[in-house]
Amino acid sequence: MTATRRAARSAPGIRSRRAVGNPRRARRGAGGIGLALAGGGFLGAAYELGVLAALAEAVPDLDLNALDAYVGVSAGSFIAAGLANGKTPHQMVRMFVEDAEDALDPATMLRPSARLWLRALRSAPRAFGQAIDAGISEGLRGPRAVAWQAIERIGRLLPSGFLDTGPAERTLRALFGEEGRTDDFRRLRGALRIVAADIDTGEPVEFGAPGFDHVPISRAVLASSALPGLFPPVEIDGRFYVDGALNKTLHASVALDEGVSLLLCVNPLVPYVAPAGRGAGVIAHAGLPVILSQSLRTAIRSRMGVGLQKYSITHPDAKILLFEPRGDDAATFFTSIFTVSSRRRVCEQAYQHTRADLLARHEEYAARLEPFGLRLSRGVLQDRTLTLVRTTPVPLPRRPRGLEDSTLRLRHALDDLERALKVSGAA
């Protein structure tokens, strides 16, 4: 460990997670509680927020901002970091799904990387000429042979990612730089682990763990979310990292190794299963993007199933609760990531499906939660008036910026108070 890192750990004002501890741990004799969130892009994040909001309401004693361990991969890393930073699921729903005034719009974070593309275009003529010269020198005959040689050479010059990471990193820095938040792993009360893959070795790296806790949380989230092909690898301390899902779907073992005894897992990516009667070809005839999505989801879910079976052997005393979409959930599978209405629909559906699942299996879930001092409220789950997402946004009239921000915060506070009173009454 460098002198700089040692000094940073002992600097005034830096709260040590190990020193502060978690006040909830002493009350739970059965052990700590952790959360593992998989990836899934913008729609996956909307799904995970719907599930977490349902859990926060249905389990009154479960404080998702005071867990012992958080593990996030790809899109799940953003939500895990938000929860560890004190953002509630309902606050993140407003920020990511609902309000136009302070929402995180995916379109603003998905911009082509002009710098990388310009560099590739400048090199293309020279690469094409070199390909022709190489073809001639190697005795290739015919335009097809030369063309394939050119394609191979030029393919190496394609940018390492189509999209610019700058807008996303600026957004994350601003989010974690808000008053009461932090971009420093070492200031958090609970253990936060953001998993990314070292592209040169293929090995997973746990940002937030000792030796990697000096990296800004925003930078770690960016690395964990750098889907190969879309975003270029993210450089951190001279190494380059990409999406953490390259290694595992959930990386649940990271939380289990932190000593948690109850692990809540959310995986938004499952293969679509067409309802009986629709016949074959639903996926095959839906186009290449849908076929690729189905293939990726199938591989991810299969790999995760193997991992969960292994945990029953490596961590036999741990209780793992997994929440996923239903296989026939077409609304989650066949939808656009760029429309606010799609995110609203997926988030609300995740919320309602989770509530329905918790109610249908109430005795089973209650028995699993009870050893940890957690009660599952049947009254909340039976309240059919509860919804999560407004069907339409409620825009504010244009005012001077300071007044607009204050009005928005006041409206959010009143929304939270009204919802808390309603849920507590149902419980």
Salt bridges, closest charged atoms under 4 A:
GLU57 OE2 - HIS90 NE2 2.74
GLU57 OE2 - ARG419 NE 2.43
ASP68 OD1 - ARG25 NH2 3.04
ASP68 OD2 - ARG28 NH2 2.15
GLU98 OE1 - ARG390 NH2 3.68
ASP99 OD1 - ARG390 NH2 2.92
ASP99 OD1 - ARG411 NH2 2.58
ASP99 OD2 - HIS412 NE2 2.67
GLU152 OE2 - ARG156 NH2 3.15
GLU169 OE2 - ARG173 NH2 3.26
GLU169 OE1 - ARG219 NH1 2.84
GLU178 OE1 - LYS87 NZ 3.34
GLU178 OE1 - ARG181 NE 3.80
ASP184 OD1 - ARG186 NE 2.95
ASP198 OD2 - ARG239 NE 3.04
ASP213 OD2 - ARG9 NH2 2.76
ASP237 OD2 - ARG5 NH2 3.84
ASP237 OD2 - HIS214 NE2 2.65
ASP257 OD1 - HIS315 NE2 3.00
GLU258 OE2 - ARG193 NH2 3.14
GLU324 OE2 - ARG301 NE 2.63
ASP328 OD1 - ARG326 NE 3.45
ASP357 OD1 - ARG361 NH1 3.58
GLU363 OE2 - ARG378 NH2 2.92
GLU364 OE2 - ARG361 NH2 2.76
GLU364 OE2 - ARG368 NH2 3.53
GLU404 OE1 - ARG398 NH2 3.57
GLU404 OE2 - ARG401 NH1 2.84
ASP405 OD1 - ARG401 NH2 3.22
ASP415 OD2 - ARG390 NH1 3.68
ASP416 OD1 - ARG94 NH1 2.86
